[in-house]
C-alpha cells in the first residue's frame, strides 16, 4: 500500500543544497585524478553560479579541502565543507534520498553494498547516516539495499527503474518484484513503478535508470537513440524507448518519450567500452548540467535538451575523466529539496 505520508520530489523542484564529495583517492583514479577534479569543479561552478544552489561538499582531509577551496574560489561563499570519509564520490548511490514526510523533509537511508559487492570501499556504507546527521534532518533507516541512481521519480508518484538492477540477486535476493514495489511504495511513496529491462554495456551499476531514461516533466521522459551505425547499445536503446512509449504513469497519462542522441561507442585507454550517457545530467535550480565526452554528438545532445527546461540554462561540461570511474554528473550529486 502506498504511504500517503511519504513523497519523493522531482529533481526539478527547488533545492536548498546539492551534496557532493571531492575526488581525492589517487589509488582509484590514478592518472585521471587531476582531470576528474577539474571536471568536478566545473560541474560545481555550473550548479552554484548565478545564485544557483549551495553546495555541501564532503572532503577527506586538509589536502582535499585545500584543493577544493582553490578550485571553487568563485563560489566559495556557497560551499559548506564537511570532513567525512567516503570510499569514492558516487553520492547519488551512497547518500540518503531526501523525501518529504507529512510536508517535512526527511533523509531516507538505505543499505549500500558496493553495487552488488563489486566495489566495496571503506566508508561508503556509512555515507548515508553521516550525511543525514550533517543535514540536521530527521532520518529513517531502511533495511534493504537501494541506490539513488537506480530509481527516477516524476514527483507525482511514478517511479522508473530497471529489473537488471533492482531484481539482481546481488542486491536483495529475498525480495521479488512485488515485494520491491511494496518497499518502494512504503519508503519512497511510489504509486506506480515502471520497469525497464536492462542498461548500457559495461555499466557496473547493473543498469541504473539514470543512464537510460529521465523524467523532464510529469508524463515526459527523455532517453537516447543510436545515431551511429556501430553504436553497441543501439538495440538496447531502441527497445527501451519502445517500452517507454507503451507505458502510462501514476496519473494515467501515456508517457511522452523524447529521444536525444547517444554518445556512441566510447572506449577507455584499454579499449574497453564505457557506459557514456547524456541523460546522466543534473537538474539544478538554475542550470541543467549535461555530461559531454568529446564525441561528435555532444553539441546535438545539449541542444536537444535545452528546450525541455524553460527557465534554466542547459550547459554541457566535460565528464570524460569522471566517466573513467564509472559514471557522470547525476551519479556524483544528490539534491536536498527545499521545504517551503
Order of alpha helices (4+ residues) and beta strands (2+ residues): beta-beta-alpha-alpha-beta-alpha-beta-alpha-beta-beta-alpha-alpha-beta-beta-beta-alpha-alpha-beta-beta-beta-alpha-beta-beta-beta-alpha-beta-alpha-beta
